[in-house]
Amino acid sequence: MTIDTETDTYEQAFAAVQTAYGLRPAVPTDWPDAPASEPRPGPEDLSEENLGQGWTDRTLFEVIASLMPGARMVLRRIVEVGGTASYDDVQQYFADHPTDPIPPTRIGGTLTSIKAVQRRVGPLGVHQLLQRDERARLYRIDRVLVEGLQRAYVLADARPDLLRREPPVRGT
């Protein structure tokens, strides 16, 4: 039995289940048309307009889609607070996070992984997406890129199937 939840109507699905269990429903002679489904958003819907230094909404999405879940959450937190956060604030926020804690000893590596992903999928020859002021221990993202990341996170929320999950199991 196959039910396509995007094209079959409720009545068609119900009749298929009844038939699978040996019940003989009265088959309507005229099936109602399934409601038109909205196309699912995808990266192709994001702008290719240069936001600065080669960054586009699409490349920003590619970066967040390529990040491990913890790094994606850390970057999102910095975006949510306006693009500037201290290392200590980020560390404390995730140390006490109720559902997805990140131990303080792992925050530095998580932040470094964002740079590694940018080198792999970001535009060539640009400064870091997530800039660090060593003296002040602050992380900063340019305002225009914060806005682009916000748009990319909207797509990520709508299409979590496009995001990287857990790391692959080694040795298999």
Secondary structure, DSSP 8 states (H G I E B T S, - for coil): ----TTTS-HHHHHHHHHHHTT------SS------------GGGS--S--BTTB-HHHHHHHHHHS-HHHHHHHHHHHHTTSEEEHHHHHHHHHT-SSS---HHHHHHHHHHHHHHHHHHS-TT---SSEEETTTTEEE--HHHHHHHHHHHHHHHH-GGGS--S---TT-
